[in-house]
């Protein structure tokens, strides 16, 4: 039997279509069963801009979103590098570094969220999955095993410097294009947080005497 639609989403026989292709009788109760296994097309492709009315040209939004996605990939990688160091740190400085690494990890988590949300505000699509981040980050991948504390800290410092260099470049570009929100995020949050973390890390690599002071 051919079922005709009456324009209301129901067929002329009084049934309404379900997502699984079956039909429900008019007035039937909704099913409490979860509709699992659903798939569909992407709402927006990565690298495109769905511009919001925020007073910025699409070209500006696209440029800023691309720069921020690079920052995001590196921030996620640095975040995870801190957690790796937190778990694997060893030696007589274990306690303080175990806590410091986790504190820095939490601060990077906040930066990751701010970066991702700014990308979405600009109408872009933020990186999210680990495999995609691994393809985009410029931070060197560490070995799976445990490394000595000076090596751990050196890796973290190198990652911070890479992020800071790019953040300043991106902040300058955002300032020139009038993207004040992106400029403020990069300067007030990314640069200042990473600089502070560099200070706390670098002091652990100073070769200062622990017990006896050097005599002149």
MDAnalysis code that builds the backbone (N, CA, C; Angstrom):
import MDAnalysis as mda
import numpy as np

u = mda.Universe.empty(648, n_residues=216, atom_resindex=np.repeat(np.arange(216), 3), trajectory=True)
u.add_TopologyAttr("name", ["N", "CA", "C"] * 216)
u.add_TopologyAttr("resid", np.arange(1, 217))
u.add_TopologyAttr("resname", ["UNK", "UNK", "UNK", "UNK", "UNK", "UNK", "UNK", "UNK", "UNK", "UNK", "UNK", "UNK", "UNK", "UNK", "UNK", "UNK", "UNK", "UNK", "UNK", "UNK", "UNK", "UNK", "UNK", "UNK", "UNK", "UNK", "UNK", "UNK", "UNK", "UNK", "UNK", "UNK", "UNK", "UNK", "UNK", "UNK", "UNK", "UNK", "UNK", "UNK", "UNK", "UNK", "UNK", "UNK", "UNK", "UNK", "UNK", "UNK", "UNK", "UNK", "UNK", "UNK", "UNK", "UNK", "UNK", "UNK", "UNK", "UNK", "UNK", "UNK", "UNK", "UNK", "UNK", "UNK", "UNK", "UNK", "UNK", "UNK", "UNK", "UNK", "UNK", "UNK", "UNK", "UNK", "UNK", "UNK", "UNK", "UNK", "UNK", "UNK", "UNK", "UNK", "UNK", "UNK", "UNK", "UNK", "UNK", "UNK", "UNK", "UNK", "UNK", "UNK", "UNK", "UNK", "UNK", "UNK", "UNK", "UNK", "UNK", "UNK", "UNK", "UNK", "UNK", "UNK", "UNK", "UNK", "UNK", "UNK", "UNK", "UNK", "UNK", "UNK", "UNK", "UNK", "UNK", "UNK", "UNK", "UNK", "UNK", "UNK", "UNK", "UNK", "UNK", "UNK", "UNK", "UNK", "UNK", "UNK", "UNK", "UNK", "UNK", "UNK", "UNK", "UNK", "UNK", "UNK", "UNK", "UNK", "UNK", "UNK", "UNK", "UNK", "UNK", "UNK", "UNK", "UNK", "UNK", "UNK", "UNK", "UNK", "UNK", "UNK", "UNK", "UNK", "UNK", "UNK", "UNK", "UNK", "UNK", "UNK", "UNK", "UNK", "UNK", "UNK", "UNK", "UNK", "UNK", "UNK", "UNK", "UNK", "UNK", "UNK", "UNK", "UNK", "UNK", "UNK", "UNK", "UNK", "UNK", "UNK", "UNK", "UNK", "UNK", "UNK", "UNK", "UNK", "UNK", "UNK", "UNK", "UNK", "UNK", "UNK", "UNK", "UNK", "UNK", "UNK", "UNK", "UNK", "UNK", "UNK", "UNK", "UNK", "UNK", "UNK", "UNK", "UNK", "UNK", "UNK", "UNK", "UNK", "UNK", "UNK", "UNK", "UNK", "UNK", "UNK"])
u.atoms.positions = np.array([
    [0.845, -1.197, 0.000],
    [0.000, 0.000, 0.000],
    [0.879, 1.246, 0.000],
    [0.556, 2.198, -0.876],
    [1.305, 3.445, -0.945],
    [0.795, 4.380, 0.137],
    [1.719, 4.896, 0.926],
    [1.340, 5.818, 1.992],
    [1.650, 7.239, 1.566],
    [0.637, 8.091, 1.629],
    [0.806, 9.475, 1.213],
    [0.984, 10.358, 2.439],
    [1.830, 11.370, 2.290],
    [2.029, 12.313, 3.384],
    [0.993, 13.402, 3.305],
    [0.515, 13.851, 4.445],
    [-0.454, 14.951, 4.476],
    [0.196, 16.284, 4.788],
    [1.569, 16.329, 4.752],
    [2.281, 17.577, 4.987],
    [2.603, 17.842, 6.426],
    [2.149, 16.994, 7.323],
    [2.400, 17.196, 8.751],
    [3.486, 16.296, 9.284],
    [4.119, 15.523, 8.374],
    [5.114, 14.569, 8.822],
    [4.503, 13.216, 9.087],
    [3.139, 13.107, 8.995],
    [2.453, 11.838, 9.160],
    [1.935, 11.381, 7.801],
    [1.793, 10.110, 7.647],
    [1.213, 9.586, 6.415],
    [-0.296, 9.696, 6.495],
    [-0.936, 9.479, 5.343],
    [-2.393, 9.557, 5.309],
    [-3.031, 8.458, 6.133],
    [-2.279, 7.425, 6.467],
    [-2.818, 6.317, 7.269],
    [-2.714, 6.584, 8.755],
    [-2.158, 7.730, 9.119],
    [-2.114, 8.072, 10.533],
    [-0.886, 7.585, 11.256],
    [0.152, 7.213, 10.523],
    [1.399, 6.800, 11.160],
    [2.439, 7.873, 10.972],
    [3.447, 7.870, 11.814],
    [4.540, 8.819, 11.674],
    [5.851, 8.052, 11.547],
    [6.804, 8.561, 10.723],
    [8.054, 7.829, 10.500],
    [8.968, 7.910, 11.706],
    [9.715, 6.837, 11.949],
    [10.767, 6.813, 12.953],
    [12.116, 6.857, 12.264],
    [13.157, 7.173, 13.038],
    [14.493, 7.245, 12.457],
    [14.985, 5.899, 11.979],
    [14.470, 4.811, 12.551],
    [14.933, 3.490, 12.134],
    [14.161, 2.951, 10.940],
    [13.281, 3.756, 10.375],
    [12.544, 3.352, 9.188],
    [11.184, 2.765, 9.482],
    [10.934, 2.361, 10.707],
    [9.622, 1.823, 11.061],
    [8.650, 2.973, 11.283],
    [7.396, 2.619, 11.499],
    [6.398, 3.657, 11.654],
    [5.640, 3.447, 12.956],
    [5.307, 4.524, 13.611],
    [4.565, 4.459, 14.868],
    [3.134, 4.917, 14.637],
    [2.191, 4.265, 15.271],
    [0.800, 4.651, 15.141],
    [0.562, 5.999, 15.817],
    [-0.400, 6.750, 15.252],
    [-0.730, 8.042, 15.823],
    [-1.164, 7.884, 17.279],
    [-0.557, 8.715, 18.145],
    [-0.922, 8.684, 19.548],
    [-0.166, 7.664, 20.361],
    [0.702, 6.879, 19.718],
    [1.452, 5.887, 20.478],
    [2.502, 6.578, 21.336],
    [2.791, 5.996, 22.489],
    [3.750, 6.602, 23.410],
    [5.170, 6.476, 22.876],
    [6.013, 7.458, 23.214],
    [7.425, 7.388, 22.828],
    [8.086, 6.220, 23.541],
    [9.030, 5.593, 22.863],
    [9.707, 4.437, 23.442],
    [10.771, 4.884, 24.435],
    [10.883, 4.189, 25.584],
    [11.932, 4.524, 26.550],
    [13.293, 3.968, 26.163],
    [13.335, 3.184, 25.096],
    [14.597, 2.575, 24.698],
    [15.510, 3.600, 24.027],
    [16.792, 3.633, 24.402],
    [17.727, 4.549, 23.732],
    [17.937, 4.141, 22.282],
    [17.965, 5.108, 21.395],
    [18.181, 4.849, 19.971],
    [19.680, 4.896, 19.684],
    [20.331, 3.798, 19.918],
    [21.782, 3.724, 19.756],
    [22.163, 3.451, 18.309],
    [23.470, 3.559, 18.044],
    [23.989, 3.227, 16.720],
    [23.710, 4.256, 15.648],
    [23.355, 5.460, 16.049],
    [23.021, 6.478, 15.055],
    [24.282, 7.094, 14.453],
    [24.224, 7.390, 13.184],
    [25.290, 8.073, 12.467],
    [24.669, 9.128, 11.560],
    [25.488, 10.087, 11.171],
    [24.987, 11.113, 10.272],
    [26.126, 11.905, 9.682],
    [25.843, 12.774, 8.748],
    [26.896, 13.587, 8.139],
    [27.423, 14.633, 9.114],
    [28.642, 15.106, 8.872],
    [29.195, 16.185, 9.690],
    [28.352, 17.441, 9.530],
    [28.144, 18.131, 10.624],
    [27.458, 19.415, 10.547],
    [28.356, 20.482, 9.935],
    [29.655, 20.378, 10.202],
    [30.620, 21.351, 9.690],
    [31.965, 20.668, 9.539],
    [32.605, 20.857, 8.417],
    [33.899, 20.225, 8.158],
    [35.010, 20.983, 8.876],
    [36.023, 20.243, 9.302],
    [37.181, 20.868, 9.942],
    [37.864, 21.805, 8.948],
    [38.293, 22.951, 9.431],
    [38.967, 23.923, 8.584],
    [38.044, 24.942, 7.956],
    [36.742, 24.775, 8.134],
    [35.783, 25.737, 7.601],
    [35.301, 26.662, 8.717],
    [34.659, 27.749, 8.308],
    [34.153, 28.734, 9.262],
    [32.646, 28.874, 9.106],
    [31.931, 28.725, 10.195],
    [30.499, 29.022, 10.241],
    [30.371, 30.320, 11.039],
    [30.468, 31.418, 10.347],
    [30.642, 32.720, 10.981],
    [29.484, 33.081, 11.901],
    [29.834, 33.560, 13.088],
    [28.868, 34.095, 14.036],
    [28.900, 35.625, 13.961],
    [27.831, 36.303, 14.384],
    [27.796, 37.768, 14.318],
    [28.615, 38.409, 15.434],
    [29.945, 38.301, 15.324],
    [30.823, 38.858, 16.363],
    [31.626, 40.056, 15.841],
    [31.270, 40.552, 14.657],
    [31.911, 41.764, 14.152],
    [33.280, 41.568, 13.552],
    [33.622, 40.345, 13.150],
    [34.905, 40.061, 12.512],
    [34.672, 39.439, 11.147],
    [35.486, 39.830, 10.178],
    [35.389, 39.238, 8.849],
    [35.712, 37.747, 8.904],
    [35.153, 37.004, 7.972],
    [35.381, 35.558, 7.941],
    [36.854, 35.226, 7.768],
    [37.565, 36.035, 6.973],
    [38.991, 35.778, 6.753],
    [39.786, 35.928, 8.047],
    [39.399, 36.887, 8.876],
    [40.062, 37.085, 10.167],
    [39.774, 35.903, 11.085],
    [38.522, 35.485, 11.114],
    [38.146, 34.333, 11.944],
    [38.904, 33.086, 11.527],
    [39.039, 32.890, 10.236],
    [39.727, 31.697, 9.732],
    [41.200, 31.711, 10.114],
    [41.844, 32.862, 9.944],
    [43.265, 32.974, 10.288],
    [43.487, 32.732, 11.784],
    [42.648, 33.328, 12.604],
    [42.797, 33.156, 14.052],
    [42.500, 31.722, 14.475],
    [41.479, 31.118, 13.882],
    [41.125, 29.741, 14.233],
    [42.252, 28.779, 13.887],
    [42.897, 28.999, 12.756],
    [44.019, 28.139, 12.369],
    [45.176, 28.273, 13.358],
    [45.490, 29.509, 13.733],
    [46.576, 29.728, 14.695],
    [46.236, 29.127, 16.053],
    [44.988, 29.267, 16.458],
    [44.580, 28.741, 17.759],
    [44.539, 27.218, 17.771],
    [44.202, 26.607, 16.648],
    [44.222, 25.146, 16.595],
    [45.642, 24.605, 16.730],
    [46.615, 25.347, 16.209],
    [48.003, 24.937, 16.420],
    [48.373, 25.075, 17.890],
    [47.952, 26.174, 18.488],
    [48.169, 26.340, 19.926],
    [47.474, 25.241, 20.723],
    [46.284, 24.884, 20.291],
    [45.515, 23.852, 20.986],
    [46.213, 22.500, 20.913],
    [46.692, 22.143, 19.728],
    [47.389, 20.862, 19.572],
    [48.618, 20.800, 20.466],
    [49.354, 21.894, 20.526],
    [50.562, 21.919, 21.356],
    [50.217, 21.948, 22.846],
    [49.156, 22.653, 23.202],
    [48.748, 22.714, 24.610],
    [48.258, 21.353, 25.104],
    [47.515, 20.641, 24.279],
    [47.057, 19.300, 24.658],
    [48.250, 18.371, 24.841],
    [49.225, 18.483, 23.943],
    [50.415, 17.639, 24.044],
    [51.211, 17.972, 25.299],
    [51.374, 19.263, 25.588],
    [52.083, 19.669, 26.799],
    [51.328, 19.217, 28.044],
    [50.025, 19.361, 28.018],
    [49.198, 18.881, 29.132],
    [49.480, 17.406, 29.420],
    [49.475, 16.597, 28.371],
    [49.698, 15.158, 28.552],
    [51.140, 14.852, 28.941],
    [52.073, 15.678, 28.469],
    [53.468, 15.497, 28.855],
    [53.647, 15.755, 30.354],
    [52.897, 16.712, 30.875],
    [52.932, 16.966, 32.321],
    [52.377, 15.778, 33.104],
    [51.305, 15.178, 32.623],
    [50.738, 14.035, 33.336],
    [51.687, 12.842, 33.276],
    [52.334, 12.644, 32.141],
    [53.342, 11.579, 32.031],
    [54.462, 11.805, 33.044],
    [54.940, 13.033, 33.124],
    [56.010, 13.365, 34.066],
    [55.534, 13.209, 35.506],
    [54.311, 13.588, 35.767],
    [53.721, 13.447, 37.107],
    [53.723, 11.988, 37.553],
    [53.358, 11.101, 36.666],
    [53.304, 9.678, 37.013],
    [54.690, 9.047, 37.129],
    [55.613, 9.463, 36.265],
    [56.871, 8.733, 36.115],
    [58.063, 9.372, 36.811],
    [57.889, 10.540, 37.422],
    [59.012, 11.206, 38.068],
    [59.596, 10.316, 39.167],
    [60.921, 10.389, 39.342],
    [61.608, 9.563, 40.344],
    [62.756, 10.357, 40.954],
    [63.188, 9.931, 42.138],
    [64.344, 10.562, 42.761],
    [63.996, 11.330, 44.019],
    [65.009, 12.019, 44.569],
    [64.825, 12.683, 45.858],
    [63.914, 13.900, 45.780],
    [63.636, 14.391, 44.570],
    [62.700, 15.516, 44.415],
    [61.308, 15.032, 44.019],
    [61.062, 13.745, 44.184],
    [59.791, 13.163, 43.732],
    [58.577, 13.920, 44.267],
    [58.527, 14.144, 45.558],
    [57.310, 14.689, 46.162],
    [56.948, 16.057, 45.589],
    [57.907, 16.987, 45.607],
    [57.588, 18.343, 45.147],
    [57.320, 18.393, 43.645],
    [58.066, 17.601, 42.864],
    [57.826, 17.609, 41.424],
    [56.535, 16.882, 41.063],
    [56.230, 15.828, 41.781],
    [54.969, 15.114, 41.571],
    [53.796, 16.080, 41.715],
    [53.841, 16.925, 42.727],
    [52.779, 17.905, 42.947],
    [52.844, 19.048, 41.942],
    [54.046, 19.531, 41.651],
    [54.193, 20.649, 40.715],
    [53.723, 20.262, 39.319],
    [54.124, 19.086, 38.858],
    [53.712, 18.640, 37.531],
    [52.191, 18.549, 37.429],
    [51.547, 18.098, 38.483],
    [50.088, 17.984, 38.447],
    [49.420, 19.352, 38.495],
    [50.013, 20.296, 39.219],
    [49.490, 21.667, 39.242],
    [49.566, 22.278, 37.848],
    [50.697, 22.122, 37.195],
    [50.854, 22.657, 35.845],
    [49.920, 21.958, 34.866],
    [49.731, 20.666, 35.066],
    [48.783, 19.917, 34.233],
    [47.389, 20.543, 34.320],
    [46.934, 20.817, 35.527],
    [45.601, 21.389, 35.718],
    [45.490, 22.765, 35.061],
    [46.546, 23.545, 35.118],
    [46.533, 24.865, 34.482],
    [46.495, 24.738, 32.963],
    [47.170, 23.737, 32.423],
    [47.115, 23.509, 30.980],
    [45.734, 23.013, 30.555],
    [45.074, 22.250, 31.410],
    [43.704, 21.815, 31.118],
    [42.802, 23.032, 30.914],
    [42.955, 24.037, 31.767],
    [42.159, 25.257, 31.641],
    [42.469, 25.978, 30.336],
    [43.746, 26.041, 29.964],
    [44.122, 26.693, 28.709],
    [43.539, 25.956, 27.514],
    [43.585, 24.638, 27.551],
    [43.031, 23.837, 26.459],
    [41.560, 24.181, 26.251],
    [40.811, 24.283, 27.328],
    [39.386, 24.592, 27.222],
    [39.163, 25.997, 26.673],
    [39.944, 26.953, 27.129],
    [39.812, 28.327, 26.639],
    [40.131, 28.419, 25.153],
    [41.173, 27.740, 24.721],
    [41.555, 27.757, 23.311],
    [40.473, 27.124, 22.445],
    [39.976, 25.970, 22.864],
    [38.954, 25.273, 22.084],
    [37.676, 26.102, 21.986],
    [37.280, 26.730, 23.076],
    [36.062, 27.531, 23.065],
    [36.221, 28.773, 22.194],
    [37.408, 29.371, 22.189],
    [37.630, 30.545, 21.342],
    [37.541, 30.163, 19.866],
    [38.068, 29.006, 19.512],
    [37.978, 28.537, 18.127],
    [36.520, 28.396, 17.715],
    [35.706, 27.833, 18.593],
    [34.288, 27.664, 18.283],
    [33.581, 29.019, 18.192],
    [33.949, 29.960, 19.042],
    [33.364, 31.301, 18.983],
    [33.672, 31.961, 17.649],
    [34.847, 31.707, 17.121],
    [35.244, 32.265, 15.825],
    [34.547, 31.569, 14.663],
    [33.784, 30.532, 14.958],
    [33.077, 29.806, 13.910],
    [33.840, 28.629, 13.358],
    [34.975, 28.314, 13.971],
    [35.790, 27.205, 13.498],
    [35.456, 25.909, 14.201],
    [36.272, 24.901, 13.934],
    [36.140, 23.597, 14.571],
    [37.443, 23.304, 15.303],
    [37.357, 23.050, 16.581],
    [38.556, 22.797, 17.378],
    [38.984, 21.341, 17.279],
    [40.295, 21.132, 17.256],
    [40.826, 19.777, 17.351],
    [40.375, 19.160, 18.667],
    [40.177, 17.839, 18.663],
    [39.696, 17.211, 19.886],
    [40.288, 15.836, 20.143],
    [40.465, 15.042, 19.106],
    [40.888, 13.658, 19.295],
    [42.404, 13.533, 19.308],
    [42.890, 12.598, 20.124],
    [44.326, 12.432, 20.298],
    [45.074, 12.161, 19.010],
    [44.493, 11.348, 18.129],
    [45.160, 11.031, 16.867],
    [45.339, 12.278, 16.011],
    [44.336, 13.153, 16.011],
    [44.429, 14.395, 15.239],
    [45.450, 15.343, 15.857],
    [45.460, 15.405, 17.172],
    [46.431, 16.248, 17.874],
    [47.849, 15.788, 17.578],
    [48.073, 14.480, 17.587],
    [49.406, 13.931, 17.333],
    [49.915, 14.289, 15.945],
    [48.999, 14.424, 14.982],
    [49.392, 14.794, 13.624],
    [49.772, 16.266, 13.519],
    [49.203, 17.097, 14.375],
    [49.369, 18.542, 14.240],
    [50.412, 19.148, 15.177],
    [50.660, 18.542, 16.322],
    [51.565, 19.166, 17.288],
    [52.994, 19.215, 16.769],
    [53.720, 20.224, 17.214],
    [55.141, 20.359, 16.857],
    [56.049, 19.942, 18.006],
    [55.462, 19.515, 19.102],
    [56.243, 19.086, 20.263],
    [56.745, 17.664, 20.045],
    [58.018, 17.459, 20.327],
    [58.633, 16.149, 20.125],
    [57.979, 15.093, 21.016],
    [57.731, 13.932, 20.440],
    [57.126, 12.843, 21.208],
    [58.170, 12.184, 22.102],
    [57.883, 12.042, 23.392],
    [58.839, 11.402, 24.304],
    [58.737, 9.884, 24.207],
    [59.717, 9.164, 24.748],
    [59.602, 7.704, 24.796],
    [58.527, 7.284, 25.788],
    [58.090, 6.046, 25.671],
    [57.072, 5.563, 26.604],
    [57.631, 5.357, 28.007],
    [58.907, 5.050, 28.089],
    [59.507, 4.723, 29.375],
    [59.818, 5.942, 30.221],
    [60.348, 5.681, 31.414],
    [60.683, 6.713, 32.394],
    [62.024, 7.344, 32.053],
    [62.105, 8.659, 32.204],
    [63.352, 9.393, 31.974],
    [63.794, 10.067, 33.270],
    [65.053, 10.476, 33.309],
    [65.572, 11.180, 34.473],
    [64.919, 12.549, 34.596],
    [64.889, 13.051, 35.815],
    [64.237, 14.329, 36.081],
    [64.773, 15.467, 35.213],
    [66.103, 15.645, 35.070],
    [66.578, 16.739, 34.223],
    [66.094, 16.638, 32.781],
    [65.950, 15.421, 32.287],
    [65.452, 15.227, 30.922],
    [63.965, 15.558, 30.851],
    [63.216, 15.123, 31.840],
    [61.791, 15.451, 31.885],
    [61.580, 16.965, 31.860],
    [62.309, 17.650, 32.724],
    [62.148, 19.101, 32.816],
    [62.604, 19.784, 31.536],
    [63.680, 19.316, 30.953],
    [64.165, 19.900, 29.704],
    [63.129, 19.760, 28.592],
    [62.499, 18.608, 28.515],
    [61.449, 18.406, 27.509],
    [60.303, 19.393, 27.717],
    [59.911, 19.558, 28.961],
    [58.820, 20.475, 29.269],
    [59.188, 21.913, 28.924],
    [60.411, 22.308, 29.248],
    [60.854, 23.674, 28.948],
    [60.902, 23.929, 27.449],
    [61.366, 22.955, 26.689],
    [61.407, 23.104, 25.233],
    [60.001, 23.244, 24.659],
    [59.068, 22.482, 25.197],
    [57.681, 22.579, 24.741],
    [57.097, 23.950, 25.076],
    [57.369, 24.436, 26.280],
    [56.897, 25.767, 26.671],
    [57.442, 26.844, 25.740],
    [58.722, 26.779, 25.435],
    [59.314, 27.820, 24.592],
    [58.709, 27.808, 23.197],
    [58.478, 26.628, 22.659],
    [57.846, 26.530, 21.346],
    [56.460, 27.169, 21.374],
    [55.700, 26.861, 22.394],
    [54.357, 27.426, 22.523],
    [54.409, 28.941, 22.678],
    [55.331, 29.434, 23.483],
    [55.426, 30.876, 23.722],
    [55.809, 31.640, 22.465],
    [56.742, 31.111, 21.701],
    [57.136, 31.783, 20.455],
    [55.945, 31.904, 19.505],
    [55.228, 30.814, 19.332],
    [54.081, 30.835, 18.425],
    [52.959, 31.707, 18.975],
    [52.753, 31.685, 20.288],
    [51.679, 32.479, 20.891],
    [51.909, 33.970, 20.679],
    [53.142, 34.406, 20.810],
    [53.433, 35.831, 20.605],
    [53.226, 36.227, 19.145],
    [53.629, 35.369, 18.227],
    [53.408, 35.646, 16.805],
    [51.911, 35.724, 16.498],
    [51.164, 34.763, 17.017],
    [49.727, 34.733, 16.771],
    [49.021, 35.914, 17.431],
    [49.491, 36.315, 18.607],
    [48.899, 37.463, 19.294],
    [49.121, 38.740, 18.494],
    [50.321, 38.883, 17.932],
    [50.604, 40.053, 17.108],
    [49.730, 40.100, 15.873],
    [49.541, 38.956, 15.228],
    [48.691, 38.900, 14.039],
    [47.240, 39.215, 14.388],
    [46.775, 38.699, 15.515],
    [45.403, 38.971, 15.942],
    [45.213, 40.447, 16.260],
    [46.210, 41.063, 16.853],
    [46.142, 42.488, 17.167],
    [46.048, 43.318, 15.898],
    [46.841, 42.970, 14.901],
    [46.831, 43.710, 13.637],
    [45.502, 43.574, 12.902],
    [44.859, 42.426, 13.040],
    [43.600, 42.195, 12.326],
    [42.377, 42.642, 13.119],
    [42.588, 43.138, 14.336],
    [41.478, 43.624, 15.149],
    [40.757, 42.555, 15.939],
    [41.333, 41.362, 16.013],
    [40.726, 40.272, 16.782],
    [41.191, 40.374, 18.234],
    [40.562, 41.282, 18.961],
    [40.983, 41.569, 20.332],
    [40.774, 40.387, 21.272],
    [39.721, 39.618, 21.050],
    [39.454, 38.479, 21.913],
    [40.553, 37.435, 21.850],
    [41.005, 37.135, 20.632],
    [42.085, 36.167, 20.467],
    [43.392, 36.716, 21.013],
    [43.652, 37.992, 20.743],
    [44.869, 38.617, 21.261],
    [44.897, 38.575, 22.787],
    [43.778, 38.902, 23.411],
    [43.708, 38.901, 24.876],
    [43.905, 37.497, 25.440],
    [43.292, 36.507, 24.816],
    [43.444, 35.125, 25.272],
    [44.901, 34.688, 25.220],
    [45.559, 34.991, 24.116],
    [46.941, 34.555, 23.944],
    [47.886, 35.262, 24.913],
    [47.686, 36.557, 25.102],
    [48.583, 37.317, 25.976],
    [48.256, 37.078, 27.454],
    [47.000, 37.248, 27.813],
    [46.612, 37.194, 29.226],
    [46.619, 35.787, 29.802],
    [46.346, 34.803, 28.970],
    [46.243, 33.432, 29.471],
    [47.400, 32.549, 29.026],
    [47.581, 32.420, 27.719],
    [48.585, 31.477, 27.215],
    [49.997, 31.927, 27.572],
    [50.346, 33.150, 27.217],
    [51.712, 33.620, 27.450],
    [52.018, 33.688, 28.945],
    [51.158, 34.306, 29.710],
    [51.455, 34.499, 31.136],
    [51.482, 33.180, 31.903],
    [50.585, 32.281, 31.590],
    [50.591, 30.979, 32.272],
    [51.845, 30.195, 31.938],
    [52.198, 30.154, 30.674],
    [53.375, 29.387, 30.267],
    [54.666, 30.005, 30.785],
    [54.744, 31.322, 30.811],
    [55.935, 31.965, 31.366],
    [56.106, 31.626, 32.851],
    [55.018, 31.664, 33.595],
    [55.090, 31.335, 35.018],
    [55.524, 29.886, 35.223],
    [55.009, 28.998, 34.410],
    [55.382, 27.591, 34.536],
    [56.851, 27.371, 34.172],
    [57.339, 28.098, 33.192],
    [58.760, 28.018, 32.840],
    [59.624, 28.407, 34.034],
    [59.267, 29.461, 34.700],
    [60.039, 29.914, 35.862],
    [60.124, 28.820, 36.927],
    [58.990, 28.240, 37.265],
    [58.967, 27.209, 38.306],
    [59.744, 25.963, 37.897],
    [59.749, 25.658, 36.616],
    [60.499, 24.494, 36.140],
    [61.992, 24.760, 36.085],
    [62.361, 25.874, 35.478],
    [63.771, 26.155, 35.206],
    [64.598, 26.223, 36.480],
    [64.004, 26.691, 37.565],
    [64.749, 26.797, 38.818],
    [65.189, 25.432, 39.349],
    [64.543, 24.371, 38.898],
    [64.939, 23.024, 39.327],
    [66.192, 22.534, 38.605],
    [66.609, 23.245, 37.575],
    [67.814, 22.854, 36.842],
    [69.021, 23.706, 37.213],
    [68.869, 24.598, 38.176],
    [69.995, 25.402, 38.649],
    [70.904, 24.524, 39.504],
    [72.182, 24.515, 39.181],
    [73.146, 23.667, 39.894],
    [73.629, 24.390, 41.146],
    [72.750, 24.481, 42.134],
    [73.077, 25.152, 43.396],
    [73.314, 24.108, 44.477],
    [74.215, 24.386, 45.425],
    [74.465, 23.434, 46.515],
    [73.224, 23.255, 47.380],
    [73.020, 22.043, 47.850],
    [71.837, 21.726, 48.640],
    [72.098, 21.886, 50.135],
    [73.276, 21.468, 50.584],
    [73.584, 21.495, 52.017],
    [74.693, 22.487, 52.334],
    [75.852, 22.327, 51.715],
    [77.008, 23.180, 51.997],
    [77.144, 24.258, 50.933],
    [77.283, 25.504, 51.386],
    [77.494, 26.601, 50.456],
    [78.930, 26.573, 49.953],
    [79.117, 26.991, 48.712],
    [80.472, 27.071, 48.170],
    [81.244, 28.161, 48.905],
    [82.454, 27.835, 49.320],
    [83.291, 28.821, 49.995],
    [84.123, 29.568, 48.962],
    [84.265, 30.859, 49.199],
    [85.052, 31.676, 48.273],
    [86.545, 31.431, 48.496],
])
